[in-house]
């Protein structure tokens, strides 16, 4: 993930002469009803001026802009972004278009206020935040009610303890518009349904209240139970409800719908009393407090003389012009999106574009290309006709096609082209199928290096090797593997039987090169000798564990490391490539490891040792001296060997991916390498 501080690089903004230093020159993208409301609100504030509007139809843009003669009308969104007079854009398109135009606005140097929900799901939001952070502009999700004094007063009342301990929040936002399957609120292709469009409000409110109860800006639910109705025609949720559990056993009951009449209020129940918010979303009602055991109702006052959307505009201007923290931080937005995803998961509801067989798009909706600033390093293996990125990305770390696609896409943009797949990575084969779908979606089969692994214990024999290999190719939708790696060894079977069966697949063109994972070096020598004696293609790589931290205990049964000096010498003498798995020692060189942290048993049992903590201390010391992260030191240590060394990585998010990439920017001296590995006392 990107760092969710919501900050922007003020040096990257485009400034042109303006009448008021705090005034922003706005452009609006997407000219529906809410865009008109926003434009009208600009007329009531001195911190913003409408200078441009854009629609996909020039006539519509001109009709919309007729009320604001100072605003230039554009017949395309990109034309507005190319207008240097526009400082900030308000994006009011349907949800599925948000990501594309947030990214393109950020690339154009514009600050962005994007209608809620910021994207279609949380992983798309992650991708958007990454681009925006790199662009150095400001971005805030547009929840107008969040910026209003009424909502700020609700949080204050809860935080100050007037209600006592918060026990339950009831919140709903719904309307019944009748059956309109082609309309924005119900069309699947437009991100229709209640949860995303209006359910985001009660979800957001529940998180605000639960956070305020603990003195925080928000809290995320630890548990969500949801039910709902999916429309028979469109498949979207037309009404839904959920029960949320927050830290401290605070509960929330929330409801939403686009085919549901609801009272649309908020009630907060505490040990000392109840607060009722009669108009929480449009902020034109009352805050009513009733103390426990009392029949009297107290009206809580707050000052809010301005139109609703003006507060949002002013809050965003303060964020951009004055450097104030955004009312809705990126962490808050991402937490809300994750919670909405979990609510939809409870209903088993995916949009058509999210299905495993869909063509999930890139975040910018452009063809996938290697970035001009990519800094990937490459190696070669005999039999593979493509360069192989020194970092090899695992394919099973994320749960679905959108989540994996955003990680795969970023890896390719950074120059990565090698991917690690395996028959055993998912019981139902979904990991291989998802990766294959992504390859077809991006049309990159000729550019990527695909590693297929199989024959894992207890199916480690020639018959199962061939069976699993055929299944893997079928799942991947491919006719060949660039590299085939046996996942385990079976010493009861002569090594020649494995070499024979793999060579038969090499002759058919289904395998280009091969190697062995978690094999002893003695068995690999046997394979080399057998291949040489019989005129067969020899193995070109092994894939055993290697990291700066010594593997004290095998992570899994039958796993082997090549960290010992004699193993390093063996690899160097033969110039045998190693595809190192767990090359970051399961996060040992981060704050995940400490003597008192034992939650991750694999980490603690496999890498906790006195000598490893000394290696970690030295990695931290050297990282501080070089101005890099300790994981960069650990990653560089693995890549800089006296034999071809590649690193298998399994980042959970974009932030972790880029942490791994940092190792490519670093060169360690032989003295530093020896010192890190405790071979010398002094550097």
C-alpha positions as CSV (number, residue, x, y, z in Angstrom):
1,X,0.0,0.0,0.0
2,X,1.0,3.6,-0.4
3,X,1.6,5.6,2.8
4,X,-1.9,6.7,3.7
5,X,-1.0,10.1,5.1
6,X,-3.0,12.0,2.5
7,X,-0.2,14.5,1.9
8,X,0.6,16.1,-1.4
9,X,3.8,17.7,-2.8
10,X,3.0,21.4,-2.8
11,X,5.9,22.0,-5.2
12,X,4.2,20.1,-8.0
13,X,1.1,22.3,-8.2
14,X,0.5,24.5,-11.3
15,X,0.1,28.1,-10.2
16,X,-1.1,30.9,-12.4
17,X,-2.0,34.5,-11.4
18,X,-5.2,34.6,-9.5
19,X,-7.3,37.2,-7.7
20,X,-7.4,35.4,-4.3
21,X,-4.4,33.4,-3.0
22,X,-6.6,30.8,-1.5
23,X,-8.9,30.4,-4.5
24,X,-8.8,27.3,-6.7
25,X,-9.7,27.4,-10.4
26,X,-11.9,24.4,-10.9
27,X,-12.8,22.1,-13.8
28,X,-15.6,19.6,-13.7
29,X,-15.5,16.2,-15.4
30,X,-18.8,14.5,-15.8
31,X,-21.9,16.8,-16.0
32,X,-24.7,15.0,-14.2
33,X,-27.0,16.4,-11.5
34,X,-24.4,16.3,-8.7
35,X,-21.9,18.3,-10.9
36,X,-24.6,21.0,-11.2
37,X,-25.0,21.1,-7.4
38,X,-21.2,21.4,-7.0
39,X,-21.0,24.2,-9.6
40,X,-23.7,26.1,-7.9
41,X,-21.9,25.7,-4.5
42,X,-18.8,27.4,-6.1
43,X,-20.9,30.5,-6.6
44,X,-21.3,30.7,-2.8
45,X,-17.6,30.6,-1.9
46,X,-14.6,32.8,-2.4
47,X,-12.1,29.9,-2.4
48,X,-13.1,28.4,-5.8
49,X,-14.0,29.5,-9.3
50,X,-15.4,27.4,-12.1
51,X,-13.2,27.8,-15.2
52,X,-14.0,24.7,-17.3
53,X,-16.5,21.9,-17.7
54,X,-16.2,18.7,-19.8
55,X,-18.5,16.1,-21.1
56,X,-18.1,13.5,-23.8
57,X,-20.6,15.6,-25.7
58,X,-19.6,19.2,-26.5
59,X,-23.2,20.2,-26.9
60,X,-23.9,18.9,-23.4
61,X,-20.9,20.8,-22.0
62,X,-22.0,24.0,-23.6
63,X,-25.6,23.6,-22.3
64,X,-24.2,22.9,-18.8
65,X,-21.8,25.8,-18.9
66,X,-24.3,28.4,-20.2
67,X,-25.0,29.5,-16.6
68,X,-21.2,30.1,-16.1
69,X,-20.0,32.1,-19.1
70,X,-16.5,32.3,-17.7
71,X,-16.2,28.5,-17.9
72,X,-14.7,26.9,-21.1
73,X,-16.8,24.0,-22.4
74,X,-14.9,20.9,-23.6
75,X,-16.2,17.9,-25.6
76,X,-13.7,15.5,-24.0
77,X,-12.3,15.1,-20.5
78,X,-8.7,15.1,-21.7
79,X,-9.1,18.5,-23.3
80,X,-10.0,19.9,-19.9
81,X,-7.0,18.3,-18.3
82,X,-4.8,19.8,-20.9
83,X,-6.1,23.3,-20.0
84,X,-3.3,24.9,-17.9
85,X,-5.8,27.4,-16.4
86,X,-7.4,24.5,-14.5
87,X,-5.8,23.8,-11.1
88,X,-8.3,21.3,-9.6
89,X,-10.8,18.9,-11.0
90,X,-14.1,17.6,-9.6
91,X,-14.7,14.2,-11.0
92,X,-18.4,13.3,-11.1
93,X,-18.5,10.4,-13.6
94,X,-20.0,7.0,-12.8
95,X,-17.9,4.9,-10.4
96,X,-16.2,2.7,-12.9
97,X,-14.7,5.8,-14.6
98,X,-13.2,7.3,-11.5
99,X,-9.9,5.5,-11.4
100,X,-9.0,6.3,-15.0
101,X,-9.7,10.1,-14.7
102,X,-8.2,10.4,-11.3
103,X,-5.0,8.9,-12.7
104,X,-5.0,11.1,-15.8
105,X,-5.8,14.2,-13.8
106,X,-2.9,13.4,-11.4
107,X,-0.6,12.9,-14.4
108,X,-1.7,16.3,-15.7
109,X,-0.7,17.9,-12.4
110,X,-4.3,18.7,-11.3
111,X,-5.5,18.4,-7.7
112,X,-8.5,16.1,-7.5
113,X,-11.8,15.9,-5.6
114,X,-13.4,12.7,-6.7
115,X,-17.0,11.7,-6.0
116,X,-17.5,8.8,-3.7
117,X,-16.9,5.9,-3.9
118,X,-13.4,6.8,-5.1
119,X,-13.2,3.6,-7.2
120,X,-15.1,0.4,-7.8
121,X,-13.2,-1.5,-5.1
122,X,-10.3,-1.2,-2.6
123,X,-7.5,-2.6,-4.7
124,X,-8.3,-0.1,-7.5
125,X,-8.2,2.6,-4.9
126,X,-4.7,1.3,-3.9
127,X,-3.6,1.7,-7.5
128,X,-5.0,5.2,-7.7
129,X,-3.3,6.4,-4.5
130,X,0.0,5.0,-5.7
131,X,-0.2,7.1,-8.9
132,X,-1.4,10.2,-7.1
133,X,1.4,10.0,-4.5
134,X,4.0,9.7,-7.2
135,X,2.5,12.7,-9.1
136,X,2.6,14.8,-6.0
137,X,-0.9,16.3,-6.2
138,X,-3.7,16.4,-3.7
139,X,-6.6,13.9,-3.8
140,X,-9.7,13.7,-1.6
141,X,-12.8,11.6,-1.8
142,X,-15.9,13.7,-2.1
143,X,-18.2,12.9,0.8
144,X,-19.9,16.2,1.2
145,X,-21.6,15.3,4.6
146,X,-18.2,14.5,6.1
147,X,-17.0,18.1,5.8
148,X,-20.2,19.6,7.3
149,X,-20.3,21.1,10.8
150,X,-23.1,18.8,11.7
151,X,-20.9,15.7,11.2
152,X,-18.0,17.3,13.0
153,X,-20.4,18.0,15.9
154,X,-21.5,14.3,16.0
155,X,-17.9,13.2,16.3
156,X,-17.3,15.8,19.0
157,X,-20.3,14.7,21.0
158,X,-19.2,11.1,20.9
159,X,-15.6,11.9,21.6
160,X,-16.4,14.1,24.6
161,X,-18.3,11.3,26.3
162,X,-21.8,12.9,26.4
163,X,-23.3,9.6,25.3
164,X,-21.1,7.5,27.6
165,X,-19.7,4.2,26.2
166,X,-20.9,3.8,22.7
167,X,-22.7,0.5,22.2
168,X,-24.7,0.6,19.0
169,X,-25.0,2.7,15.9
170,X,-28.0,2.4,13.6
171,X,-27.6,4.1,10.2
172,X,-29.3,3.8,6.8
173,X,-29.4,5.5,3.4
174,X,-31.8,4.1,0.8
175,X,-34.4,5.1,-1.7
176,X,-36.8,3.2,-4.0
177,X,-36.5,4.4,-7.5
178,X,-38.5,1.5,-9.0
179,X,-37.1,-0.9,-11.6
180,X,-34.6,1.0,-13.8
181,X,-32.1,-1.7,-15.0
182,X,-30.5,0.7,-17.5
183,X,-30.1,3.6,-15.1
184,X,-26.9,4.5,-13.3
185,X,-28.1,3.3,-9.9
186,X,-28.9,-0.2,-11.1
187,X,-26.8,-0.9,-14.2
188,X,-24.0,-3.5,-13.5
189,X,-21.6,-1.9,-16.0
190,X,-22.0,1.5,-14.3
191,X,-21.3,0.2,-10.8
192,X,-24.9,0.2,-9.7
193,X,-26.4,-1.1,-6.5
194,X,-27.0,0.3,-3.1
195,X,-23.8,-0.6,-1.3
196,X,-21.4,1.4,-3.4
197,X,-23.6,4.3,-4.2
198,X,-25.3,5.1,-0.9
199,X,-24.3,2.3,1.5
200,X,-20.9,4.0,1.6
201,X,-22.6,6.7,3.7
202,X,-23.8,4.6,6.7
203,X,-20.6,2.6,6.5
204,X,-18.6,5.8,6.7
205,X,-20.8,7.1,9.6
206,X,-20.4,3.9,11.6
207,X,-16.6,4.0,11.2
208,X,-16.5,7.7,12.3
209,X,-18.6,7.1,15.4
210,X,-16.6,4.0,16.3
211,X,-13.4,5.9,15.8
212,X,-14.5,9.0,17.8
213,X,-15.5,6.7,20.7
214,X,-11.8,5.8,20.9
215,X,-10.5,9.3,20.3
216,X,-9.6,8.5,16.7
217,X,-10.7,9.9,13.3
218,X,-12.2,6.5,12.3
219,X,-12.1,2.8,13.1
220,X,-12.4,-0.2,10.8
221,X,-14.8,-3.1,11.6
222,X,-13.2,-6.3,12.8
223,X,-16.2,-8.3,11.7
224,X,-18.9,-7.8,9.1
225,X,-22.0,-9.9,8.6
226,X,-24.2,-9.0,5.7
227,X,-27.3,-10.0,3.7
228,X,-29.0,-8.5,0.7
229,X,-31.0,-9.0,-2.4
230,X,-29.3,-9.2,-5.8
231,X,-31.5,-8.1,-8.7
232,X,-32.5,-10.9,-11.1
233,X,-31.8,-8.8,-14.2
234,X,-28.8,-6.7,-13.4
235,X,-27.2,-8.8,-10.6
236,X,-26.5,-5.7,-8.4
237,X,-27.6,-5.3,-4.8
238,X,-30.9,-3.5,-4.7
239,X,-31.3,-3.7,-0.9
240,X,-28.8,-4.9,1.7
241,X,-28.1,-4.7,5.4
242,X,-25.1,-5.5,7.6
243,X,-24.0,-5.8,11.2
244,X,-20.6,-4.5,12.0
245,X,-18.4,-5.2,15.1
246,X,-15.7,-2.6,16.0
247,X,-12.9,-2.7,18.6
248,X,-14.4,-2.4,22.1
249,X,-17.5,-4.4,21.0
250,X,-19.1,-1.4,19.4
251,X,-21.8,-2.7,17.1
252,X,-23.5,-1.1,14.1
253,X,-26.6,-2.0,12.1
254,X,-26.5,-0.4,8.6
255,X,-28.9,-0.6,5.6
256,X,-29.0,0.6,2.1
257,X,-30.8,0.2,-1.2
258,X,-31.9,1.6,-4.5
259,X,-35.2,-0.3,-4.3
260,X,-35.9,0.3,-0.6
261,X,-37.8,2.9,1.4
262,X,-35.9,3.8,4.6
263,X,-36.1,6.4,7.3
264,X,-32.5,7.5,6.4
265,X,-31.5,8.7,9.9
266,X,-28.7,7.8,12.3
267,X,-29.1,6.8,16.0
268,X,-26.2,6.3,18.3
269,X,-26.8,4.5,21.5
270,X,-24.5,4.9,24.5
271,X,-24.5,4.0,28.2
272,X,-25.5,7.6,29.1
273,X,-28.0,8.4,26.4
274,X,-29.0,8.3,22.7
275,X,-28.2,10.8,19.9
276,X,-30.6,10.9,16.9
277,X,-29.5,12.6,13.7
278,X,-32.6,13.3,11.7
279,X,-30.9,14.2,8.4
280,X,-27.3,12.9,8.5
281,X,-26.6,12.9,4.8
282,X,-28.0,16.2,3.6
283,X,-27.3,17.9,7.0
284,X,-30.6,19.9,7.1
285,X,-32.1,18.3,10.2
286,X,-31.4,18.2,13.9
287,X,-29.2,16.5,16.5
288,X,-31.4,15.3,19.3
289,X,-30.0,14.0,22.6
290,X,-32.0,12.0,25.1
291,X,-30.3,11.1,28.4
292,X,-30.8,7.6,29.8
293,X,-34.0,7.4,31.8
294,X,-35.1,10.9,30.8
295,X,-38.2,11.9,28.7
296,X,-36.7,15.2,27.7
297,X,-35.0,15.8,24.4
298,X,-32.1,18.2,24.1
299,X,-31.4,19.8,20.7
300,X,-27.7,20.1,20.2
301,X,-26.7,23.3,18.3
302,X,-24.1,23.8,15.7
303,X,-23.3,26.7,13.3
304,X,-23.8,25.9,9.6
305,X,-25.0,28.9,7.6
306,X,-23.5,27.8,4.3
307,X,-24.9,25.5,1.6
308,X,-23.9,21.8,2.1
309,X,-21.3,21.5,-0.7
310,X,-19.5,24.7,0.2
311,X,-17.9,23.1,3.3
312,X,-16.5,20.4,1.1
313,X,-15.1,22.9,-1.4
314,X,-13.6,25.0,1.5
315,X,-12.0,21.9,3.1
316,X,-10.4,20.9,-0.1
317,X,-9.1,24.4,-0.7
318,X,-7.5,24.4,2.8
319,X,-5.9,21.0,2.0
320,X,-4.4,22.2,-1.3
321,X,-3.6,25.9,-0.5
322,X,-2.8,25.8,3.2
323,X,-1.4,22.3,3.6
324,X,-4.1,21.3,6.1
325,X,-4.8,17.6,6.5
326,X,-7.7,16.5,4.3
327,X,-11.0,15.9,6.2
328,X,-11.1,12.4,4.6
329,X,-7.6,10.9,4.6
330,X,-6.5,8.3,2.1
331,X,-6.4,5.7,5.0
332,X,-10.0,6.6,5.8
333,X,-11.0,6.2,2.2
334,X,-9.2,2.9,1.8
335,X,-10.7,1.6,5.0
336,X,-14.2,2.4,3.8
337,X,-13.6,0.8,0.5
338,X,-12.3,-2.4,2.2
339,X,-15.3,-2.5,4.4
340,X,-17.7,-2.1,1.4
341,X,-15.8,-4.9,-0.4
342,X,-16.3,-7.1,2.6
343,X,-20.0,-6.3,2.7
344,X,-20.3,-7.2,-1.0
345,X,-18.4,-10.4,-0.3
346,X,-21.0,-11.4,2.3
347,X,-23.5,-11.2,-0.5
348,X,-21.2,-13.0,-3.0
349,X,-21.6,-10.0,-5.2
350,X,-19.0,-9.1,-7.8
351,X,-19.6,-6.8,-10.7
352,X,-19.2,-8.4,-14.1
353,X,-15.9,-6.6,-14.6
354,X,-14.6,-8.2,-11.4
355,X,-15.3,-11.8,-12.4
356,X,-12.4,-14.2,-12.7
357,X,-12.9,-14.4,-16.5
358,X,-13.4,-10.7,-17.1
359,X,-11.0,-8.3,-18.8
360,X,-10.2,-6.3,-15.7
361,X,-8.5,-3.1,-17.0
362,X,-5.3,-1.3,-16.1
363,X,-5.8,1.5,-13.6
364,X,-5.3,4.1,-16.3
365,X,-7.2,2.1,-19.0
366,X,-4.1,2.2,-21.2
367,X,-2.2,-0.7,-22.7
368,X,0.3,-2.1,-20.3
369,X,3.8,-0.9,-21.0
370,X,7.2,-0.9,-19.3
371,X,7.8,2.5,-17.7
372,X,10.7,4.7,-19.1
373,X,12.0,5.0,-15.5
374,X,11.9,1.2,-14.8
375,X,15.1,0.0,-13.1
376,X,14.8,-3.8,-13.3
377,X,17.9,-5.9,-13.7
378,X,17.9,-9.1,-15.8
379,X,19.7,-12.4,-16.1
380,X,19.7,-15.3,-18.5
381,X,19.1,-19.1,-18.4
382,X,20.0,-21.5,-21.1
383,X,16.9,-22.4,-23.1
384,X,14.9,-19.3,-22.3
385,X,15.0,-16.9,-25.2
386,X,14.0,-13.9,-23.2
387,X,15.8,-11.9,-20.5
388,X,14.6,-12.9,-17.1
389,X,13.9,-10.2,-14.5
390,X,16.1,-10.7,-11.4
391,X,13.0,-10.3,-9.3
392,X,10.4,-13.0,-9.9
393,X,6.8,-12.3,-8.8
394,X,4.7,-14.9,-7.0
395,X,1.2,-15.2,-8.4
396,X,-0.9,-16.4,-5.4
397,X,-0.5,-13.7,-2.8
398,X,-3.7,-11.8,-3.5
399,X,-7.3,-13.1,-3.6
400,X,-8.8,-12.3,-7.0
401,X,-8.3,-11.0,-10.5
402,X,-8.5,-7.2,-9.7
403,X,-6.2,-7.6,-6.7
404,X,-3.6,-9.6,-8.6
405,X,-3.9,-7.5,-11.8
406,X,-2.9,-4.3,-10.1
407,X,0.2,-6.0,-8.6
408,X,1.1,-7.7,-11.9
409,X,0.6,-4.5,-13.8
410,X,2.9,-2.5,-11.6
411,X,5.5,-5.2,-11.7
412,X,5.6,-5.0,-15.5
413,X,5.7,-1.2,-15.5
414,X,8.8,-1.5,-13.3
415,X,10.4,-3.9,-15.8
416,X,9.5,-7.2,-14.2
417,X,8.6,-10.0,-16.6
418,X,9.1,-13.3,-14.6
419,X,6.2,-14.9,-12.8
420,X,6.2,-17.9,-10.5
421,X,3.2,-20.2,-10.7
422,X,2.5,-23.6,-9.2
423,X,0.0,-26.4,-9.4
424,X,-0.4,-26.4,-5.6
425,X,-0.8,-22.6,-5.1
426,X,-4.6,-23.0,-4.9
427,X,-6.6,-26.2,-4.4
428,X,-9.1,-25.3,-7.1
429,X,-6.4,-24.0,-9.6
430,X,-7.7,-20.4,-9.3
431,X,-4.2,-18.9,-8.9
432,X,-3.1,-20.4,-12.3
433,X,-6.4,-19.5,-14.0
434,X,-6.3,-15.9,-12.7
435,X,-2.7,-15.4,-13.9
436,X,-3.5,-16.9,-17.3
437,X,-6.5,-14.6,-17.6
438,X,-4.3,-11.6,-16.8
439,X,-1.8,-12.6,-19.4
440,X,-4.6,-12.8,-22.0
441,X,-6.1,-9.6,-20.9
442,X,-2.8,-7.7,-21.3
443,X,-1.7,-9.7,-24.4
444,X,1.8,-10.2,-22.9
445,X,2.5,-13.9,-23.3
446,X,5.5,-13.3,-25.6
447,X,7.0,-10.8,-23.1
448,X,6.6,-12.7,-19.8
449,X,8.6,-15.6,-18.5
450,X,6.3,-18.1,-16.9
451,X,7.6,-20.5,-14.3
452,X,5.4,-23.6,-13.8
453,X,6.0,-25.7,-10.7
454,X,4.6,-29.2,-10.0
455,X,5.2,-32.6,-8.4
456,X,4.8,-31.4,-4.9
457,X,4.8,-34.1,-2.1
458,X,3.0,-36.5,-2.0
459,X,2.5,-36.3,-5.8
460,X,6.2,-36.3,-6.5
461,X,6.6,-39.0,-9.2
462,X,6.9,-39.0,-13.0
463,X,3.2,-39.9,-13.6
464,X,1.9,-37.1,-11.3
465,X,4.5,-34.7,-12.7
466,X,3.0,-35.1,-16.2
467,X,-0.6,-35.0,-15.0
468,X,-0.1,-31.8,-13.0
469,X,1.9,-30.2,-15.8
470,X,-0.9,-30.8,-18.2
471,X,-3.4,-29.5,-15.7
472,X,-1.3,-26.4,-15.2
473,X,-1.0,-25.6,-18.8
474,X,-4.8,-26.1,-19.2
475,X,-5.5,-23.8,-16.2
476,X,-3.1,-21.2,-17.5
477,X,-4.5,-21.4,-21.0
478,X,-0.9,-21.8,-22.4
479,X,0.8,-24.3,-24.6
480,X,4.2,-24.1,-22.9
481,X,6.2,-23.1,-19.9
482,X,9.3,-21.0,-20.2
483,X,10.7,-22.7,-17.1
484,X,9.5,-25.9,-15.4
485,X,10.6,-26.5,-11.8
486,X,9.9,-29.6,-9.7
487,X,8.5,-28.4,-6.4
488,X,9.9,-31.2,-4.3
489,X,12.1,-34.3,-4.7
490,X,11.3,-38.0,-4.1
491,X,14.6,-39.7,-3.4
492,X,13.0,-43.2,-3.7
493,X,12.7,-42.5,-7.5
494,X,16.0,-42.6,-9.6
495,X,16.8,-39.1,-10.7
496,X,17.0,-40.2,-14.3
497,X,13.2,-40.9,-14.4
498,X,12.5,-37.2,-13.7
499,X,15.1,-36.0,-16.2
500,X,13.6,-38.3,-18.9
501,X,10.0,-37.2,-18.5
502,X,10.9,-33.5,-18.5
503,X,13.1,-34.0,-21.5
504,X,10.2,-35.6,-23.4
505,X,8.2,-32.3,-22.8
506,X,11.2,-30.3,-23.9
507,X,11.2,-32.2,-27.2
508,X,7.5,-31.4,-27.7
509,X,8.2,-27.7,-27.1
510,X,6.1,-27.6,-23.9
511,X,9.1,-26.8,-21.7
512,X,12.0,-24.6,-22.6
513,X,14.2,-25.0,-19.5
514,X,13.9,-26.7,-16.2
515,X,15.2,-27.0,-12.6
516,X,14.5,-28.4,-9.2
517,X,13.2,-26.8,-6.0
518,X,14.2,-28.1,-2.6
519,X,16.6,-30.7,-4.0
520,X,19.8,-31.6,-2.3
521,X,22.9,-30.6,-4.3
522,X,24.0,-34.2,-4.5
523,X,20.7,-35.1,-6.3
524,X,21.2,-32.1,-8.6
525,X,24.7,-33.4,-9.4
526,X,23.2,-36.8,-10.3
527,X,20.7,-35.1,-12.6
528,X,23.5,-33.2,-14.3
529,X,25.6,-36.3,-14.8
530,X,22.6,-38.4,-16.0
531,X,21.7,-35.7,-18.6
532,X,25.3,-35.4,-19.8
533,X,25.7,-39.2,-20.1
534,X,22.5,-39.6,-22.1
535,X,22.6,-36.6,-24.4
536,X,19.7,-34.9,-22.6
537,X,19.1,-31.3,-21.7
538,X,20.4,-30.6,-18.2
539,X,18.7,-28.6,-15.5
540,X,19.7,-24.9,-15.6
541,X,18.6,-23.8,-12.1
542,X,17.6,-24.8,-8.6
543,X,15.1,-23.0,-6.4
544,X,16.1,-23.3,-2.8
545,X,15.8,-20.9,0.1
546,X,18.4,-18.1,0.4
547,X,18.3,-14.9,2.5
548,X,20.6,-12.8,4.6
549,X,18.9,-14.5,7.6
550,X,19.9,-18.1,8.1
551,X,17.0,-20.5,7.9
552,X,17.1,-22.1,11.4
553,X,14.3,-24.5,10.8
554,X,12.6,-25.5,7.5
555,X,9.6,-23.3,6.8
556,X,7.8,-26.3,5.4
557,X,8.5,-30.0,5.3
558,X,11.3,-31.0,2.9
559,X,12.3,-27.4,2.3
560,X,16.0,-26.8,1.8
561,X,18.3,-23.7,1.9
562,X,21.6,-23.0,0.1
563,X,22.8,-20.5,2.7
564,X,25.7,-22.6,3.9
565,X,29.2,-21.7,2.6
566,X,29.6,-25.1,0.9
567,X,26.3,-24.7,-0.9
568,X,27.4,-21.2,-2.1
569,X,30.7,-22.7,-3.3
570,X,28.8,-25.5,-5.2
571,X,26.6,-22.9,-7.0
572,X,29.6,-20.7,-7.8
573,X,31.7,-23.5,-9.2
574,X,28.9,-24.7,-11.5
575,X,27.5,-21.2,-12.1
576,X,24.1,-22.8,-11.4
577,X,21.3,-20.2,-11.1
578,X,19.3,-20.2,-7.9
579,X,15.7,-18.8,-7.7
580,X,15.7,-17.9,-4.1
581,X,12.4,-18.2,-2.3
582,X,11.7,-16.5,1.0
583,X,14.5,-14.2,0.1
584,X,13.4,-11.6,2.6
585,X,13.1,-14.3,5.3
586,X,9.4,-13.8,5.7
587,X,9.7,-10.2,6.6
588,X,12.5,-10.7,9.2
589,X,14.2,-7.4,8.2
590,X,11.1,-5.4,9.1
591,X,9.4,-4.6,12.3
592,X,7.5,-7.9,12.0
593,X,10.3,-9.6,13.8
594,X,11.3,-9.1,17.5
595,X,11.9,-11.6,20.3
596,X,8.6,-10.8,21.8
597,X,6.6,-11.2,18.5
598,X,5.6,-14.8,18.1
599,X,2.3,-14.5,16.3
600,X,3.8,-15.6,13.0
601,X,5.1,-19.0,14.0
602,X,6.7,-19.7,10.7
603,X,8.7,-16.5,11.0
604,X,9.7,-17.1,14.7
605,X,10.5,-20.8,14.4
606,X,12.4,-20.5,11.1
607,X,14.4,-17.4,11.6
608,X,14.6,-16.4,15.2
609,X,18.2,-16.9,16.4
610,X,20.8,-14.8,18.0
611,X,23.0,-14.6,14.9
612,X,20.1,-13.6,12.8
613,X,19.1,-10.7,15.1
614,X,22.8,-9.6,14.8
615,X,22.4,-9.7,11.0
616,X,19.3,-7.7,11.3
617,X,21.0,-5.1,13.5
618,X,23.8,-4.8,11.0
619,X,21.3,-4.5,8.1
620,X,19.6,-1.6,10.0
621,X,22.9,0.1,10.7
622,X,24.1,-0.1,7.1
623,X,20.6,0.9,5.8
624,X,20.8,4.1,7.9
625,X,24.2,4.9,6.7
626,X,23.2,4.5,3.0
627,X,19.8,6.1,3.4
628,X,17.8,3.1,2.3
629,X,15.6,0.5,4.0
630,X,16.8,-2.7,5.7
631,X,14.8,-4.7,3.2
632,X,16.9,-3.1,0.4
633,X,20.0,-4.3,2.1
634,X,18.6,-7.8,2.6
635,X,17.4,-8.0,-1.0
636,X,20.6,-6.7,-2.5
637,X,22.5,-9.4,-0.4
638,X,20.6,-12.1,-2.2
639,X,21.0,-10.7,-5.7
640,X,24.7,-10.0,-5.5
641,X,26.1,-13.5,-5.4
642,X,29.0,-15.2,-7.2
643,X,26.5,-17.2,-9.2
644,X,23.3,-16.2,-11.1
645,X,20.9,-15.3,-8.4
646,X,17.2,-14.4,-8.7
647,X,14.8,-13.5,-6.0
648,X,11.2,-14.8,-5.7
649,X,9.1,-12.2,-4.0
650,X,5.5,-12.3,-2.7
651,X,4.5,-8.7,-1.9
652,X,1.0,-8.2,-0.5
653,X,0.5,-4.7,-1.9
654,X,2.2,-2.1,-4.0
655,X,4.1,-0.6,-1.1
656,X,5.8,-4.0,-0.5
657,X,6.4,-4.4,-4.2
658,X,8.3,-1.2,-4.3
659,X,10.2,-2.0,-1.2
660,X,11.5,-5.1,-3.0
661,X,12.4,-3.1,-6.1
662,X,14.6,-0.8,-3.9
663,X,17.2,-3.6,-3.7
664,X,17.9,-3.1,-7.4
665,X,19.2,0.5,-6.7
666,X,21.8,-0.7,-4.3
667,X,25.3,-2.1,-4.7
668,X,27.1,-3.7,-1.7
669,X,30.8,-4.0,-1.5
670,X,32.4,-7.4,-0.8
671,X,33.4,-6.1,2.7
672,X,29.8,-5.1,3.4
673,X,28.5,-8.4,2.3
674,X,31.0,-10.3,4.6
675,X,30.2,-8.0,7.5
676,X,26.4,-8.4,7.1
677,X,26.9,-12.2,7.2
678,X,29.0,-12.0,10.4
679,X,32.2,-13.0,8.6
680,X,34.0,-10.0,9.9
681,X,33.6,-8.0,13.2
682,X,34.2,-4.6,11.6
683,X,33.1,-3.0,8.4
